[in-house]
Amino acid sequence: MLDVREPQEHETVNLGGLLIPLQELPRRLRELDRTRELVVYCHHGVRSMTAVNFLRANGFAKARNLAGGIDRWSLEIDSSVRRY
């Protein structure tokens, strides 16, 4: 999993994904494996969709967006994940 939120958001609550804020993604691509499936998330899914589009354009064919982000995850999957 790849978290593209800001560090203070990640500190508030996270799903255990690697933190690479969206603005840092272009220069940190080498930290990611192009051959593995990559689920990208943010707060509501907007930044992560931007990240997925960028990743796919750069050879990450298996990048997927967590629709609705960590907020939807909290509502539908795991209510112990704090909403903010």
C-alpha atoms as an extended CHARMM CRD file, in Angstrom:
* protein
*
        84  EXT
         1         1  MET       CA              0.0000000000        0.0000000000        0.0000000000  PROA      1               0.0000000000
         2         2  LEU       CA              1.1070000000        3.5310000000       -0.7730000000  PROA      2               0.0000000000
         3         3  ASP       CA             -0.1000000000        6.4920000000        1.2900000000  PROA      3               0.0000000000
         4         4  VAL       CA              0.1320000000        9.7720000000       -0.6620000000  PROA      4               0.0000000000
         5         5  ARG       CA             -1.1100000000       12.0090000000        2.1510000000  PROA      5               0.0000000000
         6         6  GLU       CA              1.0110000000       14.4470000000        4.1270000000  PROA      6               0.0000000000
         7         7  PRO       CA              3.1070000000       13.2880000000        7.1130000000  PROA      7               0.0000000000
         8         8  GLN       CA              0.7870000000       14.8740000000        9.7070000000  PROA      8               0.0000000000
         9         9  GLU       CA             -2.1820000000       13.0010000000        8.2020000000  PROA      9               0.0000000000
        10        10  HSD       CA             -0.2030000000        9.7610000000        8.2620000000  PROA      10              0.0000000000
        11        11  GLU       CA              0.6350000000       10.3610000000       11.9380000000  PROA      11              0.0000000000
        12        12  THR       CA             -3.0520000000       10.8960000000       12.7320000000  PROA      12              0.0000000000
        13        13  VAL       CA             -4.0960000000        7.5670000000       11.2340000000  PROA      13              0.0000000000
        14        14  ASN       CA             -2.7160000000        5.1910000000        8.6210000000  PROA      14              0.0000000000
        15        15  LEU       CA             -3.2070000000        1.7560000000        7.1430000000  PROA      15              0.0000000000
        16        16  GLY       CA              0.4450000000        0.7960000000        7.3820000000  PROA      16              0.0000000000
        17        17  GLY       CA              1.3150000000        1.8020000000        3.8380000000  PROA      17              0.0000000000
        18        18  LEU       CA              4.5410000000        3.3910000000        2.7000000000  PROA      18              0.0000000000
        19        19  LEU       CA              4.2530000000        7.1680000000        3.0230000000  PROA      19              0.0000000000
        20        20  ILE       CA              5.2430000000        9.1390000000       -0.0650000000  PROA      20              0.0000000000
        21        21  PRO       CA              3.3460000000       12.4420000000       -0.1960000000  PROA      21              0.0000000000
        22        22  LEU       CA              1.9230000000       13.1530000000       -3.6530000000  PROA      22              0.0000000000
        23        23  GLN       CA              4.2820000000       16.0610000000       -4.3090000000  PROA      23              0.0000000000
        24        24  GLU       CA              7.3020000000       13.8120000000       -3.6110000000  PROA      24              0.0000000000
        25        25  LEU       CA              6.1470000000       10.9270000000       -5.7970000000  PROA      25              0.0000000000
        26        26  PRO       CA              7.9550000000       11.9060000000       -9.0310000000  PROA      26              0.0000000000
        27        27  ARG       CA             11.3790000000       11.9450000000       -7.3770000000  PROA      27              0.0000000000
        28        28  ARG       CA             10.7790000000        8.8220000000       -5.2640000000  PROA      28              0.0000000000
        29        29  LEU       CA              9.5370000000        6.3920000000       -7.9380000000  PROA      29              0.0000000000
        30        30  ARG       CA             12.6510000000        4.2170000000       -7.5420000000  PROA      30              0.0000000000
        31        31  GLU       CA             11.3970000000        3.2210000000       -4.0630000000  PROA      31              0.0000000000
        32        32  LEU       CA              8.4740000000        1.3690000000       -5.6560000000  PROA      32              0.0000000000
        33        33  ASP       CA              8.3610000000       -1.9840000000       -7.4590000000  PROA      33              0.0000000000
        34        34  ARG       CA              6.7570000000       -1.7110000000      -10.9200000000  PROA      34              0.0000000000
        35        35  THR       CA              6.0240000000       -5.4550000000      -10.9880000000  PROA      35              0.0000000000
        36        36  ARG       CA              3.8710000000       -5.5970000000       -7.8390000000  PROA      36              0.0000000000
        37        37  GLU       CA              0.2680000000       -4.5740000000       -7.3140000000  PROA      37              0.0000000000
        38        38  LEU       CA              0.1500000000       -1.2090000000       -5.5810000000  PROA      38              0.0000000000
        39        39  VAL       CA             -2.9230000000        0.1000000000       -3.7580000000  PROA      39              0.0000000000
        40        40  VAL       CA             -2.7000000000        3.8680000000       -3.4010000000  PROA      40              0.0000000000
        41        41  TYR       CA             -4.7130000000        5.8030000000       -0.8430000000  PROA      41              0.0000000000
        42        42  CYS       CA             -5.2790000000        9.2580000000        0.5860000000  PROA      42              0.0000000000
        43        43  HSD       CA             -8.0320000000       10.8400000000        2.6860000000  PROA      43              0.0000000000
        44        44  HSD       CA            -10.9520000000       10.6970000000        0.2140000000  PROA      44              0.0000000000
        45        45  GLY       CA             -9.4210000000        9.2720000000       -2.9780000000  PROA      45              0.0000000000
        46        46  VAL       CA             -8.6860000000       12.4010000000       -5.0340000000  PROA      46              0.0000000000
        47        47  ARG       CA             -4.9190000000       12.6280000000       -4.4880000000  PROA      47              0.0000000000
        48        48  SER       CA             -4.5690000000        8.8750000000       -4.7960000000  PROA      48              0.0000000000
        49        49  MET       CA             -6.3370000000        8.8940000000       -8.1800000000  PROA      49              0.0000000000
        50        50  THR       CA             -3.9200000000       11.5890000000       -9.3490000000  PROA      50              0.0000000000
        51        51  ALA       CA             -1.0560000000        9.4130000000       -8.0870000000  PROA      51              0.0000000000
        52        52  VAL       CA             -2.4190000000        6.2980000000       -9.8190000000  PROA      52              0.0000000000
        53        53  ASN       CA             -2.7010000000        8.1410000000      -13.1370000000  PROA      53              0.0000000000
        54        54  PHE       CA              0.9040000000        9.3310000000      -12.7550000000  PROA      54              0.0000000000
        55        55  LEU       CA              2.1140000000        5.8770000000      -11.7410000000  PROA      55              0.0000000000
        56        56  ARG       CA              0.3900000000        4.1390000000      -14.6560000000  PROA      56              0.0000000000
        57        57  ALA       CA              1.8990000000        6.6920000000      -17.0650000000  PROA      57              0.0000000000
        58        58  ASN       CA              5.2900000000        5.7480000000      -15.6310000000  PROA      58              0.0000000000
        59        59  GLY       CA              5.0730000000        1.9960000000      -15.9930000000  PROA      59              0.0000000000
        60        60  PHE       CA              3.1710000000        0.9520000000      -12.8720000000  PROA      60              0.0000000000
        61        61  ALA       CA              0.4340000000       -0.9960000000      -14.6620000000  PROA      61              0.0000000000
        62        62  LYS       CA             -0.7610000000       -2.6270000000      -11.4310000000  PROA      62              0.0000000000
        63        63  ALA       CA             -1.3780000000        0.6340000000       -9.5210000000  PROA      63              0.0000000000
        64        64  ARG       CA             -4.9240000000        0.8310000000       -8.1130000000  PROA      64              0.0000000000
        65        65  ASN       CA             -6.8160000000        3.5700000000       -6.2920000000  PROA      65              0.0000000000
        66        66  LEU       CA             -8.4990000000        2.8950000000       -2.9550000000  PROA      66              0.0000000000
        67        67  ALA       CA            -11.7690000000        4.5790000000       -3.9040000000  PROA      67              0.0000000000
        68        68  GLY       CA            -13.0550000000        6.8140000000       -1.1400000000  PROA      68              0.0000000000
        69        69  GLY       CA             -9.7040000000        6.7280000000        0.6150000000  PROA      69              0.0000000000
        70        70  ILE       CA             -9.0190000000        6.0530000000        4.2530000000  PROA      70              0.0000000000
        71        71  ASP       CA            -12.2950000000        7.7490000000        5.1870000000  PROA      71              0.0000000000
        72        72  ARG       CA            -14.3780000000        5.2060000000        3.2640000000  PROA      72              0.0000000000
        73        73  TRP       CA            -12.1640000000        2.3940000000        4.5860000000  PROA      73              0.0000000000
        74        74  SER       CA            -13.0730000000        3.4910000000        8.1060000000  PROA      74              0.0000000000
        75        75  LEU       CA            -16.7900000000        3.5860000000        7.2890000000  PROA      75              0.0000000000
        76        76  GLU       CA            -17.0630000000        0.3300000000        5.3450000000  PROA      76              0.0000000000
        77        77  ILE       CA            -14.1420000000       -1.9400000000        6.2670000000  PROA      77              0.0000000000
        78        78  ASP       CA            -12.6390000000       -1.1420000000        9.6600000000  PROA      78              0.0000000000
        79        79  SER       CA            -14.4060000000        1.2190000000       12.0400000000  PROA      79              0.0000000000
        80        80  SER       CA            -11.4050000000        1.1420000000       14.3700000000  PROA      80              0.0000000000
        81        81  VAL       CA             -9.5680000000        3.3120000000       11.8060000000  PROA      81              0.0000000000
        82        82  ARG       CA            -10.0460000000        6.8410000000       13.1060000000  PROA      82              0.0000000000
        83        83  ARG       CA            -11.8950000000        9.3090000000       10.8820000000  PROA      83              0.0000000000
        84        84  TYR       CA            -10.6650000000       12.8670000000       10.6530000000  PROA      84              0.0000000000
